[in-house]
Amino acid sequence: MAEAVPPPRERRSWEAPSPFLGEDGSLILAAYEASADAYWLTFTCSGERGCQRLVDLGFRPAIARFGRTMTIRGIANRLRCSMCGGRKIVAQVTADTRGSFARDRDGPTPETRANLLPRL
């Protein structure tokens, strides 16, 4: 006998939308502003003809360049790969996996300050 599958959870009408979600449904840059030393954006040139190039962008340089209300997906839609010219750019938020002691001792990782520079 087949088990009954519960219906999908519906969004409650009393739940307010998150102030950190943009119009396209992705997070705005201001959501990571307070923890900019522990997170950064990694953009990848992907797709069938993509060159798989990785480029890092820190949240502080991203906010300075695009503004606090720009979404992560909005940045990816604006980018073009400078190596192959591809427009299929995938964005991901990358976290500094070091412990807080190492972050305090060594300071923020260089990627948190990166300004669209390619990885070597």
N, CA, C and O of each residue as an XYZ file, in Angstrom:
480
protein
N       0.841     -1.177      0.000
C       0.000      0.000      0.000
C       0.891      1.247      0.000
O       1.830      1.342      0.790
N       0.601      2.173     -0.861
C       1.389      3.398     -0.981
C       1.145      4.300      0.224
O       0.023      4.438      0.710
N       2.226      4.901      0.683
C       2.096      5.816      1.812
C       1.573      7.159      1.327
O       1.874      7.608      0.221
N       0.797      7.773      2.171
C       0.254      9.086      1.829
C       1.357     10.126      1.940
O       2.101     10.150      2.920
N       1.457     10.966      0.955
C       2.447     12.038      0.948
C       1.777     13.300      1.468
O       0.728     13.697      0.960
N       2.368     13.933      2.470
C       1.740     15.152      2.987
C       1.790     16.264      1.939
O       2.705     16.310      1.117
N       0.812     17.150      1.974
C       0.821     18.256      1.009
C       1.989     19.187      1.297
O       2.462     19.257      2.431
N       2.459     19.904      0.278
C       3.567     20.836      0.513
C       3.157     21.928      1.494
O       2.002     22.351      1.544
N       4.124     22.358      2.255
C       3.856     23.398      3.246
C       3.563     24.711      2.540
O       4.316     25.146      1.668
N       2.490     25.318      2.917
C       2.122     26.605      2.327
C       2.688     27.725      3.187
O       2.823     27.596      4.404
N       3.008     28.806      2.534
C       3.514     29.972      3.262
C       2.359     30.594      4.034
O       1.282     30.853      3.496
N       2.620     30.821      5.295
C       1.576     31.419      6.121
C       1.373     32.872      5.713
O       2.330     33.585      5.411
N       0.147     33.290      5.707
C      -0.157     34.643      5.256
C       0.367     35.697      6.231
O       0.583     36.845      5.844
N       0.571     35.315      7.490
C       1.029     36.296      8.467
C       2.539     36.468      8.463
O       3.057     37.373      9.117
N       3.260     35.609      7.731
C       4.712     35.743      7.673
C       5.091     36.924      6.781
O       4.680     37.009      5.624
N       5.861     37.803      7.333
C       6.330     38.948      6.551
C       7.495     38.499      5.672
O       8.301     37.672      6.098
N       7.598     39.023      4.468
C       8.748     38.671      3.633
C      10.041     39.182      4.267
O      10.042     40.186      4.980
N      11.117     38.491      4.002
C      12.404     38.863      4.580
C      12.863     40.212      4.024
O      12.737     40.460      2.825
N      13.388     41.079      4.878
C      13.893     42.359      4.379
C      15.179     42.198      3.567
O      15.626     43.144      2.919
N      15.772     41.005      3.602
C      17.024     40.775      2.886
C      16.833     40.073      1.551
O      17.815     39.757      0.880
N      15.590     39.823      1.149
C      15.339     39.214     -0.157
C      15.038     40.295     -1.179
O      14.239     41.197     -0.929
N      15.681     40.197     -2.326
C      15.431     41.148     -3.398
C      14.239     40.731     -4.236
O      13.598     39.718     -3.957
N      13.944     41.509     -5.258
C      12.801     41.229     -6.120
C      12.952     39.931     -6.897
O      11.952     39.297     -7.235
N      14.185     39.522     -7.186
C      14.394     38.283     -7.936
C      14.460     37.054     -7.031
O      14.675     35.944     -7.517
N      14.277     37.237     -5.724
C      14.251     36.113     -4.800
C      15.593     35.752     -4.199
O      15.659     34.874     -3.339
N      16.669     36.402     -4.626
C      17.976     36.120     -4.028
C      18.295     37.192     -2.985
O      17.640     38.232     -2.926
N      19.296     36.924     -2.178
C      19.651     37.830     -1.092
C      20.292     39.112     -1.611
O      21.015     39.107     -2.607
N      20.011     40.210     -0.912
C      20.674     41.464     -1.235
C      22.012     41.505     -0.495
O      22.207     40.782      0.482
N      22.909     42.331     -0.952
C      24.254     42.396     -0.379
C      24.249     42.833      1.081
O      25.128     42.434      1.845
N      23.281     43.640      1.477
C      23.218     44.121      2.857
C      23.040     42.980      3.853
O      23.351     43.149      5.032
N      22.550     41.825      3.414
C      22.360     40.684      4.311
C      23.686     40.176      4.858
O      23.722     39.612      5.952
N      24.765     40.363      4.127
C      26.080     39.881      4.548
C      27.003     40.996      5.014
O      28.172     40.744      5.306
N      26.508     42.201      5.088
C      27.361     43.338      5.436
C      27.982     43.199      6.825
O      29.148     43.545      7.012
N      27.233     42.704      7.788
C      27.741     42.584      9.156
C      28.807     41.500      9.290
O      29.664     41.585     10.170
N      28.766     40.493      8.438
C      29.739     39.393      8.524
C      30.613     39.339      7.278
O      30.933     38.260      6.779
N      30.993     40.499      6.786
C      31.759     40.575      5.539
C      33.166     40.008      5.667
O      33.804     39.729      4.653
N      33.669     39.828      6.895
C      35.001     39.245      7.069
C      34.986     37.720      7.025
O      36.048     37.098      7.014
N      33.813     37.112      7.001
C      33.722     35.650      7.018
C      33.120     35.074      5.743
O      33.133     33.856      5.564
N      32.596     35.907      4.855
C      31.951     35.426      3.630
C      32.412     36.251      2.441
O      32.804     37.407      2.596
N      32.366     35.662      1.262
C      32.623     36.376      0.019
C      31.872     35.680     -1.098
O      31.384     34.564     -0.923
N      31.778     36.331     -2.236
C      31.096     35.780     -3.409
C      32.117     35.137     -4.338
O      33.203     35.678     -4.551
N      31.765     33.987     -4.884
C      32.578     33.332     -5.899
C      31.721     33.197     -7.147
O      30.631     32.628     -7.098
N      32.209     33.715     -8.257
C      31.506     33.631     -9.534
C      32.236     32.645    -10.430
O      33.464     32.659    -10.514
N      31.472     31.786    -11.102
C      32.035     30.762    -11.975
C      31.463     30.921    -13.368
O      30.251     31.068    -13.529
N      32.320     30.893    -14.376
C      31.880     30.880    -15.765
C      31.467     29.444    -16.069
O      32.308     28.546    -16.094
N      30.187     29.228    -16.298
C      29.698     27.861    -16.473
C      28.928     27.738    -17.779
O      28.997     28.620    -18.635
N      28.213     26.667    -17.922
C      27.487     26.408    -19.156
C      28.274     25.466    -20.046
O      29.389     25.068    -19.709
N      27.693     25.110    -21.183
C      28.337     24.164    -22.093
C      29.664     24.677    -22.627
O      30.617     23.911    -22.769
N      29.729     25.947    -22.917
C      30.956     26.519    -23.481
C      31.743     27.332    -22.469
O      32.699     28.016    -22.835
N      31.360     27.266    -21.214
C      32.039     28.035    -20.177
C      33.431     27.505    -19.894
O      33.697     26.314    -20.055
N      34.315     28.389    -19.474
C      35.711     28.014    -19.227
C      35.961     27.629    -17.771
O      37.096     27.313    -17.412
N      34.931     27.647    -16.925
C      35.023     27.264    -15.512
C      35.947     28.178    -14.705
O      36.488     27.762    -13.681
N      36.126     29.382    -15.148
C      36.973     30.348    -14.444
C      36.293     30.768    -13.148
O      35.079     30.970    -13.116
N      37.068     30.899    -12.088
C      36.567     31.333    -10.789
C      37.085     32.731    -10.483
O      38.265     33.023    -10.673
N      36.189     33.591    -10.006
C      36.560     34.951     -9.626
C      35.894     35.253     -8.289
O      34.709     34.975     -8.106
N      36.652     35.820     -7.360
C      36.139     36.156     -6.034
C      35.818     37.639     -5.947
O      36.452     38.471     -6.595
N      34.817     37.949     -5.130
C      34.424     39.332     -4.874
C      33.998     39.429     -3.418
O      33.062     38.752     -2.991
N      34.687     40.271     -2.660
C      34.320     40.486     -1.261
C      33.031     41.286     -1.163
O      32.672     42.007     -2.093
N      32.339     41.160     -0.043
C      31.071     41.870      0.107
C      31.264     43.374      0.227
O      30.445     44.131     -0.294
N      32.312     43.831      0.889
C      32.544     45.281      0.976
C      32.823     45.901     -0.395
O      32.221     46.923     -0.724
N      33.719     45.317     -1.212
C      33.885     45.858     -2.564
C      32.615     45.742     -3.412
O      32.349     46.604     -4.249
N      31.832     44.680     -3.199
C      30.585     44.522     -3.959
C      29.588     45.615     -3.594
O      28.922     46.171     -4.467
N      29.487     45.922     -2.305
C      28.574     46.981     -1.870
C      29.047     48.329     -2.398
O      28.229     49.151     -2.813
N      30.354     48.565     -2.388
C      30.883     49.826     -2.914
C      30.613     49.959     -4.408
O      30.351     51.060     -4.893
N      30.674     48.863     -5.132
C      30.505     48.902     -6.583
C      29.044     48.874     -7.022
O      28.659     49.602     -7.937
N      28.215     48.027     -6.367
C      26.848     47.806     -6.835
C      25.773     48.372     -5.913
O      24.622     48.489     -6.333
N      26.104     48.728     -4.671
C      25.112     49.247     -3.732
C      24.570     48.151     -2.825
O      24.637     46.968     -3.156
N      24.029     48.559     -1.670
C      23.550     47.608     -0.663
C      22.334     46.820     -1.113
O      22.127     45.704     -0.636
N      21.526     47.354     -2.009
C      20.276     46.692     -2.383
C      20.402     45.792     -3.608
O      19.422     45.174     -4.023
N      21.581     45.715     -4.183
C      21.781     44.817     -5.334
C      21.728     43.371     -4.850
O      22.254     43.044     -3.785
N      21.090     42.509     -5.640
C      21.018     41.095     -5.273
C      22.212     40.336     -5.840
O      22.867     40.783     -6.782
N      22.475     39.188     -5.246
C      23.584     38.350     -5.701
C      23.319     37.868     -7.126
O      24.226     37.871     -7.958
N      22.098     37.459     -7.408
C      21.750     37.025     -8.764
C      21.830     38.189     -9.747
O      22.185     37.994    -10.909
N      21.503     39.398     -9.291
C      21.596     40.570    -10.150
C      23.022     40.860    -10.584
O      23.261     41.263    -11.722
N      23.974     40.654     -9.674
C      25.380     40.835    -10.037
C      25.781     39.794    -11.070
O      26.416     40.122    -12.072
N      25.411     38.534    -10.831
C      25.776     37.461    -11.767
C      25.204     37.723    -13.156
O      25.851     37.415    -14.157
N      24.005     38.284    -13.230
C      23.395     38.580    -14.531
C      24.122     39.697    -15.268
O      24.064     39.758    -16.496
N      24.800     40.578    -14.550
C      25.524     41.683    -15.184
C      26.916     41.300    -15.673
O      27.489     41.990    -16.515
N      27.461     40.205    -15.151
C      28.851     39.856    -15.445
C      28.999     39.114    -16.763
O      28.077     38.453    -17.241
N      30.178     39.243    -17.329
C      30.592     38.507    -18.523
C      32.021     38.036    -18.273
O      32.843     38.782    -17.742
N      32.310     36.800    -18.657
C      33.648     36.250    -18.453
C      34.632     36.989    -19.354
O      34.420     37.092    -20.562
N      35.707     37.501    -18.764
C      36.698     38.229    -19.556
C      37.632     37.289    -20.307
O      38.386     37.728    -21.175
N      37.587     36.008    -19.983
C      38.453     35.054    -20.667
C      37.784     34.485    -21.929
O      38.390     34.465    -23.000
N      36.526     34.023    -21.796
C      35.867     33.386    -22.943
C      34.658     34.169    -23.451
O      34.105     33.832    -24.498
N      34.240     35.209    -22.727
C      33.099     36.007    -23.148
C      31.755     35.419    -22.764
O      30.720     35.953    -23.164
N      31.738     34.335    -21.999
C      30.491     33.678    -21.613
C      29.641     34.536    -20.694
O      30.161     35.303    -19.883
N      28.320     34.399    -20.830
C      27.390     35.154    -20.001
C      26.701     34.284    -18.952
O      25.950     34.804    -18.127
N      26.937     32.987    -18.965
C      26.336     32.072    -17.990
C      27.233     32.062    -16.752
O      28.154     31.253    -16.639
N      26.945     32.972    -15.834
C      27.750     33.131    -14.630
C      26.929     32.642    -13.439
O      25.784     33.052    -13.251
N      27.520     31.774    -12.650
C      26.871     31.234    -11.460
C      27.538     31.851    -10.238
O      28.764     31.887    -10.138
N      26.717     32.334     -9.312
C      27.230     32.957     -8.090
C      27.008     32.034     -6.906
O      25.994     31.340     -6.820
N      27.964     32.036     -6.001
C      27.793     31.280     -4.763
C      28.448     32.047     -3.633
O      29.468     32.710     -3.824
N      27.854     31.951     -2.457
C      28.425     32.566     -1.267
C      29.376     31.551     -0.651
O      28.987     30.419     -0.364
N      30.621     31.960     -0.450
C      31.647     31.084      0.108
C      31.977     31.561      1.514
O      32.098     32.760      1.765
N      32.121     30.610      2.425
C      32.392     30.939      3.826
C      33.838     30.638      4.183
O      34.443     29.699      3.664
N      34.373     31.443      5.070
C      35.694     31.189      5.638
C      35.525     30.080      6.671
O      34.862     30.281      7.688
N      36.111     28.925      6.425
C      35.896     27.768      7.295
C      36.860     27.710      8.472
O      36.795     26.783      9.279
N      37.743     28.680      8.577
C      38.632     28.715      9.737
C      37.819     29.046     10.987
O      36.761     29.669     10.899
N      38.306     28.634     12.122
C      37.642     28.963     13.379
C      37.790     30.433     13.720
O      38.595     31.142     13.115
N      37.015     30.888     14.689
C      37.066     32.303     15.061
C      38.435     32.680     15.635
O      38.886     33.812     15.460
N      39.102     31.736     16.322
C      40.437     32.022     16.858
C      41.413     32.322     15.724
O      42.188     33.274     15.806
N      41.378     31.515     14.668
C      42.280     31.732     13.527
C      41.938     33.022     12.799
O      42.839     33.731     12.350
N      40.653     33.340     12.673
C      40.263     34.599     12.024
C      40.735     35.792     12.839
O      41.195     36.786     12.276
N      40.624     35.701     14.175
C      41.082     36.799     15.032
C      42.603     36.936     14.984
O      43.129     38.049     14.986
N      43.301     35.811     14.940
C      44.763     35.819     14.944
C      45.327     36.286     13.603
O      46.220     37.132     13.564
N      44.805     35.733     12.503
C      45.363     35.992     11.175
C      44.651     37.096     10.408
O      45.152     37.559      9.383
N      43.498     37.521     10.888
C      42.726     38.523     10.171
C      41.862     37.887      9.096
O      41.901     36.673      8.899
N      41.087     38.701      8.406
C      40.198     38.158      7.374
C      40.984     37.576      6.204
O      42.081     38.033      5.884
N      40.410     36.573      5.583
C      41.040     35.950      4.426
C      41.073     36.943      3.260
O      40.166     37.768      3.149
N      42.077     36.892      2.396
C      42.188     37.866      1.304
C      40.973     37.894      0.376
O      40.682     38.927     -0.226
N      40.263     36.771      0.255
C      39.102     36.739     -0.634
C      37.993     37.681     -0.184
O      37.192     38.123     -1.006
N      37.933     38.001      1.128
C      36.891     38.907      1.607
C      37.127     40.330      1.133
O      36.219     41.160      1.183
N      38.335     40.622      0.673
C      38.659     41.956      0.161
C      38.832     41.973     -1.355
O      39.134     43.014     -1.938
N      38.638     40.816     -1.994
C      38.862     40.707     -3.439
C      37.886     41.586     -4.205
O      36.739     41.774     -3.798
N      38.361     42.115     -5.312
C      37.548     43.009     -6.126
C      37.532     42.505     -7.568
O      38.083     43.144     -8.465
N      36.895     41.353     -7.780
C      36.752     40.717     -9.094
C      38.102     40.394     -9.725
O      38.334     40.673    -10.901
N      38.981     39.807     -8.933
C      40.274     39.360     -9.441
C      40.237     37.853     -9.642
O      39.675     37.147     -8.805
N      40.818     37.334    -10.723
C      40.781     35.889    -10.968
C      41.672     35.128    -10.002
O      42.680     35.646     -9.520
N      41.283     33.886     -9.727
C      42.140     33.004     -8.933
C      43.255     32.488     -9.807
O      43.063     32.266    -11.003
N      44.411     32.295     -9.226
C      45.546     31.766     -9.984
C      45.549     30.265     -9.960
O      46.432     29.640    -10.547
